[in-house]
Amino acid sequence: MIVTILLIVIVVIILAIYFIMEFIAYRKAGRSN
């Protein structure tokens, strides 16, 4: 049970970082154009 919670937390963190990186890249691309 604890391992499952840790895996879910890790996946959520990875998705959050990916989403933030995509958002920053999109903002930079939008501003430069």
PDB file of N, H, CA, C and O in Angstrom:
ATOM      1  N   MET A   1       0.832  -1.205   0.000  1.00  0.00           N
ATOM      2  CA  MET A   1       0.000   0.000   0.000  1.00  0.00           C
ATOM      3  C   MET A   1       0.868   1.257   0.000  1.00  0.00           C
ATOM      4  O   MET A   1       0.640   2.183  -0.778  1.00  0.00           O
ATOM      5  N   ILE A   2       1.867   1.275   0.884  1.00  0.00           N
ATOM      6  H   ILE A   2       2.053   0.523   1.516  1.00  0.00           H
ATOM      7  CA  ILE A   2       2.756   2.448   0.926  1.00  0.00           C
ATOM      8  C   ILE A   2       3.515   2.587  -0.394  1.00  0.00           C
ATOM      9  O   ILE A   2       3.695   3.694  -0.900  1.00  0.00           O
ATOM     10  N   VAL A   3       3.958   1.455  -0.946  1.00  0.00           N
ATOM     11  H   VAL A   3       3.812   0.556  -0.535  1.00  0.00           H
ATOM     12  CA  VAL A   3       4.692   1.501  -2.218  1.00  0.00           C
ATOM     13  C   VAL A   3       3.798   2.053  -3.314  1.00  0.00           C
ATOM     14  O   VAL A   3       4.255   2.834  -4.148  1.00  0.00           O
ATOM     15  N   THR A   4       2.535   1.661  -3.326  1.00  0.00           N
ATOM     16  H   THR A   4       2.163   1.026  -2.649  1.00  0.00           H
ATOM     17  CA  THR A   4       1.604   2.160  -4.350  1.00  0.00           C
ATOM     18  C   THR A   4       1.441   3.665  -4.230  1.00  0.00           C
ATOM     19  O   THR A   4       1.425   4.375  -5.236  1.00  0.00           O
ATOM     20  N   ILE A   5       1.319   4.155  -3.001  1.00  0.00           N
ATOM     21  H   ILE A   5       1.332   3.579  -2.184  1.00  0.00           H
ATOM     22  CA  ILE A   5       1.176   5.607  -2.794  1.00  0.00           C
ATOM     23  C   ILE A   5       2.427   6.330  -3.288  1.00  0.00           C
ATOM     24  O   ILE A   5       2.334   7.370  -3.939  1.00  0.00           O
ATOM     25  N   LEU A   6       3.596   5.772  -2.975  1.00  0.00           N
ATOM     26  H   LEU A   6       3.672   4.927  -2.447  1.00  0.00           H
ATOM     27  CA  LEU A   6       4.844   6.403  -3.430  1.00  0.00           C
ATOM     28  C   LEU A   6       4.913   6.432  -4.951  1.00  0.00           C
ATOM     29  O   LEU A   6       5.325   7.436  -5.531  1.00  0.00           O
ATOM     30  N   LEU A   7       4.514   5.346  -5.603  1.00  0.00           N
ATOM     31  H   LEU A   7       4.179   4.530  -5.132  1.00  0.00           H
ATOM     32  CA  LEU A   7       4.542   5.314  -7.067  1.00  0.00           C
ATOM     33  C   LEU A   7       3.595   6.364  -7.648  1.00  0.00           C
ATOM     34  O   LEU A   7       3.937   7.045  -8.614  1.00  0.00           O
ATOM     35  N   ILE A   8       2.410   6.493  -7.062  1.00  0.00           N
ATOM     36  H   ILE A   8       2.132   5.939  -6.277  1.00  0.00           H
ATOM     37  CA  ILE A   8       1.451   7.489  -7.554  1.00  0.00           C
ATOM     38  C   ILE A   8       2.022   8.891  -7.382  1.00  0.00           C
ATOM     39  O   ILE A   8       1.918   9.721  -8.285  1.00  0.00           O
ATOM     40  N   VAL A   9       2.623   9.157  -6.232  1.00  0.00           N
ATOM     41  H   VAL A   9       2.708   8.483  -5.499  1.00  0.00           H
ATOM     42  CA  VAL A   9       3.215  10.481  -5.979  1.00  0.00           C
ATOM     43  C   VAL A   9       4.314  10.772  -6.992  1.00  0.00           C
ATOM     44  O   VAL A   9       4.383  11.881  -7.522  1.00  0.00           O
ATOM     45  N   ILE A  10       5.170   9.798  -7.270  1.00  0.00           N
ATOM     46  H   ILE A  10       5.114   8.897  -6.839  1.00  0.00           H
ATOM     47  CA  ILE A  10       6.272   9.992  -8.225  1.00  0.00           C
ATOM     48  C   ILE A  10       5.711  10.291  -9.620  1.00  0.00           C
ATOM     49  O   ILE A  10       6.192  11.195 -10.303  1.00  0.00           O
ATOM     50  N   VAL A  11       4.705   9.540 -10.034  1.00  0.00           N
ATOM     51  H   VAL A  11       4.314   8.806  -9.479  1.00  0.00           H
ATOM     52  CA  VAL A  11       4.118   9.764 -11.360  1.00  0.00           C
ATOM     53  C   VAL A  11       3.496  11.153 -11.443  1.00  0.00           C
ATOM     54  O   VAL A  11       3.655  11.849 -12.446  1.00  0.00           O
ATOM     55  N   VAL A  12       2.790  11.556 -10.394  1.00  0.00           N
ATOM     56  H   VAL A  12       2.661  10.990  -9.580  1.00  0.00           H
ATOM     57  CA  VAL A  12       2.158  12.882 -10.389  1.00  0.00           C
ATOM     58  C   VAL A  12       3.216  13.977 -10.477  1.00  0.00           C
ATOM     59  O   VAL A  12       3.038  14.960 -11.196  1.00  0.00           O
ATOM     60  N   ILE A  13       4.317  13.807  -9.747  1.00  0.00           N
ATOM     61  H   ILE A  13       4.462  13.008  -9.163  1.00  0.00           H
ATOM     62  CA  ILE A  13       5.390  14.811  -9.788  1.00  0.00           C
ATOM     63  C   ILE A  13       5.997  14.880 -11.187  1.00  0.00           C
ATOM     64  O   ILE A  13       6.243  15.973 -11.697  1.00  0.00           O
ATOM     65  N   ILE A  14       6.240  13.734 -11.810  1.00  0.00           N
ATOM     66  H   ILE A  14       6.040  12.846 -11.395  1.00  0.00           H
ATOM     67  CA  ILE A  14       6.814  13.714 -13.156  1.00  0.00           C
ATOM     68  C   ILE A  14       5.868  14.405 -14.140  1.00  0.00           C
ATOM     69  O   ILE A  14       6.306  15.205 -14.967  1.00  0.00           O
ATOM     70  N   LEU A  15       4.580  14.099 -14.052  1.00  0.00           N
ATOM     71  H   LEU A  15       4.224  13.449 -13.380  1.00  0.00           H
ATOM     72  CA  LEU A  15       3.607  14.734 -14.954  1.00  0.00           C
ATOM     73  C   LEU A  15       3.547  16.236 -14.699  1.00  0.00           C
ATOM     74  O   LEU A  15       3.430  17.017 -15.643  1.00  0.00           O
ATOM     75  N   ALA A  16       3.625  16.644 -13.450  1.00  0.00           N
ATOM     76  H   ALA A  16       3.720  16.009 -12.683  1.00  0.00           H
ATOM     77  CA  ALA A  16       3.585  18.072 -13.121  1.00  0.00           C
ATOM     78  C   ALA A  16       4.798  18.790 -13.707  1.00  0.00           C
ATOM     79  O   ALA A  16       4.661  19.866 -14.288  1.00  0.00           O
ATOM     80  N   ILE A  17       5.977  18.204 -13.560  1.00  0.00           N
ATOM     81  H   ILE A  17       6.088  17.330 -13.088  1.00  0.00           H
ATOM     82  CA  ILE A  17       7.196  18.814 -14.110  1.00  0.00           C
ATOM     83  C   ILE A  17       7.096  18.896 -15.637  1.00  0.00           C
ATOM     84  O   ILE A  17       7.447  19.917 -16.229  1.00  0.00           O
ATOM     85  N   TYR A  18       6.617  17.818 -16.274  1.00  0.00           N
ATOM     86  H   TYR A  18       6.332  16.989 -15.793  1.00  0.00           H
ATOM     87  CA  TYR A  18       6.471  17.818 -17.731  1.00  0.00           C
ATOM     88  C   TYR A  18       5.498  18.901 -18.174  1.00  0.00           C
ATOM     89  O   TYR A  18       5.755  19.618 -19.141  1.00  0.00           O
ATOM     90  N   PHE A  19       4.377  19.019 -17.464  1.00  0.00           N
ATOM     91  H   PHE A  19       4.167  18.437 -16.678  1.00  0.00           H
ATOM     92  CA  PHE A  19       3.374  20.020 -17.819  1.00  0.00           C
ATOM     93  C   PHE A  19       3.937  21.431 -17.663  1.00  0.00           C
ATOM     94  O   PHE A  19       3.704  22.292 -18.512  1.00  0.00           O
ATOM     95  N   ILE A  20       4.679  21.667 -16.575  1.00  0.00           N
ATOM     96  H   ILE A  20       4.867  20.967 -15.886  1.00  0.00           H
ATOM     97  CA  ILE A  20       5.265  23.000 -16.349  1.00  0.00           C
ATOM     98  C   ILE A  20       6.287  23.323 -17.447  1.00  0.00           C
ATOM     99  O   ILE A  20       6.316  24.443 -17.955  1.00  0.00           O
ATOM    100  N   MET A  21       7.123  22.345 -17.811  1.00  0.00           N
ATOM    101  H   MET A  21       7.099  21.435 -17.398  1.00  0.00           H
ATOM    102  CA  MET A  21       8.111  22.573 -18.866  1.00  0.00           C
ATOM    103  C   MET A  21       7.419  22.901 -20.195  1.00  0.00           C
ATOM    104  O   MET A  21       7.830  23.820 -20.903  1.00  0.00           O
ATOM    105  N   GLU A  22       6.368  22.145 -20.526  1.00  0.00           N
ATOM    106  H   GLU A  22       6.034  21.398 -19.951  1.00  0.00           H
ATOM    107  CA  GLU A  22       5.627  22.402 -21.769  1.00  0.00           C
ATOM    108  C   GLU A  22       4.994  23.788 -21.720  1.00  0.00           C
ATOM    109  O   GLU A  22       5.008  24.514 -22.714  1.00  0.00           O
ATOM    110  N   PHE A  23       4.442  24.155 -20.572  1.00  0.00           N
ATOM    111  H   PHE A  23       4.431  23.565 -19.764  1.00  0.00           H
ATOM    112  CA  PHE A  23       3.795  25.461 -20.431  1.00  0.00           C
ATOM    113  C   PHE A  23       4.804  26.592 -20.605  1.00  0.00           C
ATOM    114  O   PHE A  23       4.528  27.577 -21.290  1.00  0.00           O
ATOM    115  N   ILE A  24       5.981  26.448 -19.978  1.00  0.00           N
ATOM    116  H   ILE A  24       6.205  25.648 -19.421  1.00  0.00           H
ATOM    117  CA  ILE A  24       7.017  27.481 -20.103  1.00  0.00           C
ATOM    118  C   ILE A  24       7.481  27.582 -21.560  1.00  0.00           C
ATOM    119  O   ILE A  24       7.647  28.682 -22.088  1.00  0.00           O
ATOM    120  N   ALA A  25       7.689  26.439 -22.201  1.00  0.00           N
ATOM    121  H   ALA A  25       7.554  25.545 -21.773  1.00  0.00           H
ATOM    122  CA  ALA A  25       8.129  26.452 -23.603  1.00  0.00           C
ATOM    123  C   ALA A  25       7.057  27.109 -24.480  1.00  0.00           C
ATOM    124  O   ALA A  25       7.378  27.864 -25.397  1.00  0.00           O
ATOM    125  N   TYR A  26       5.791  26.821 -24.193  1.00  0.00           N
ATOM    126  H   TYR A  26       5.530  26.207 -23.448  1.00  0.00           H
ATOM    127  CA  TYR A  26       4.701  27.410 -24.978  1.00  0.00           C
ATOM    128  C   TYR A  26       4.653  28.920 -24.762  1.00  0.00           C
ATOM    129  O   TYR A  26       4.446  29.672 -25.715  1.00  0.00           O
ATOM    130  N   ARG A  27       4.839  29.367 -23.537  1.00  0.00           N
ATOM    131  H   ARG A  27       5.007  28.757 -22.764  1.00  0.00           H
ATOM    132  CA  ARG A  27       4.831  30.803 -23.243  1.00  0.00           C
ATOM    133  C   ARG A  27       5.989  31.500 -23.958  1.00  0.00           C
ATOM    134  O   ARG A  27       5.810  32.573 -24.535  1.00  0.00           O
ATOM    135  N   LYS A  28       7.176  30.890 -23.918  1.00  0.00           N
ATOM    136  H   LYS A  28       7.321  30.019 -23.449  1.00  0.00           H
ATOM    137  CA  LYS A  28       8.336  31.499 -24.576  1.00  0.00           C
ATOM    138  C   LYS A  28       8.107  31.571 -26.088  1.00  0.00           C
ATOM    139  O   LYS A  28       8.399  32.590 -26.713  1.00  0.00           O
ATOM    140  N   ALA A  29       7.587  30.496 -26.669  1.00  0.00           N
ATOM    141  H   ALA A  29       7.349  29.668 -26.160  1.00  0.00           H
ATOM    142  CA  ALA A  29       7.339  30.478 -28.112  1.00  0.00           C
ATOM    143  C   ALA A  29       6.295  31.532 -28.464  1.00  0.00           C
ATOM    144  O   ALA A  29       6.414  32.213 -29.482  1.00  0.00           O
ATOM    145  N   GLY A  30       5.274  31.665 -27.623  1.00  0.00           N
ATOM    146  H   GLY A  30       5.178  31.112 -26.796  1.00  0.00           H
ATOM    147  CA  GLY A  30       4.223  32.645 -27.900  1.00  0.00           C
ATOM    148  C   GLY A  30       4.751  34.063 -27.804  1.00  0.00           C
ATOM    149  O   GLY A  30       4.355  34.922 -28.592  1.00  0.00           O
ATOM    150  N   ARG A  31       5.631  34.321 -26.863  1.00  0.00           N
ATOM    151  H   ARG A  31       5.953  33.623 -26.223  1.00  0.00           H
ATOM    152  CA  ARG A  31       6.152  35.680 -26.702  1.00  0.00           C
ATOM    153  C   ARG A  31       7.150  36.038 -27.806  1.00  0.00           C
ATOM    154  O   ARG A  31       7.183  37.182 -28.258  1.00  0.00           O
ATOM    155  N   SER A  32       7.954  35.082 -28.237  1.00  0.00           N
ATOM    156  H   SER A  32       7.927  34.153 -27.869  1.00  0.00           H
ATOM    157  CA  SER A  32       8.978  35.387 -29.233  1.00  0.00           C
ATOM    158  C   SER A  32       8.361  35.650 -30.603  1.00  0.00           C
ATOM    159  O   SER A  32       8.925  36.394 -31.405  1.00  0.00           O
ATOM    160  N   ASN A  33       7.214  35.046 -30.873  1.00  0.00           N
ATOM    161  H   ASN A  33       6.756  34.441 -30.221  1.00  0.00           H
ATOM    162  CA  ASN A  33       6.596  35.252 -32.191  1.00  0.00           C
ATOM    163  C   ASN A  33       5.774  36.519 -32.183  1.00  0.00           C
ATOM    164  O   ASN A  33       5.172  36.871 -33.198  1.00  0.00           O
TER     165      ASN A  33
END
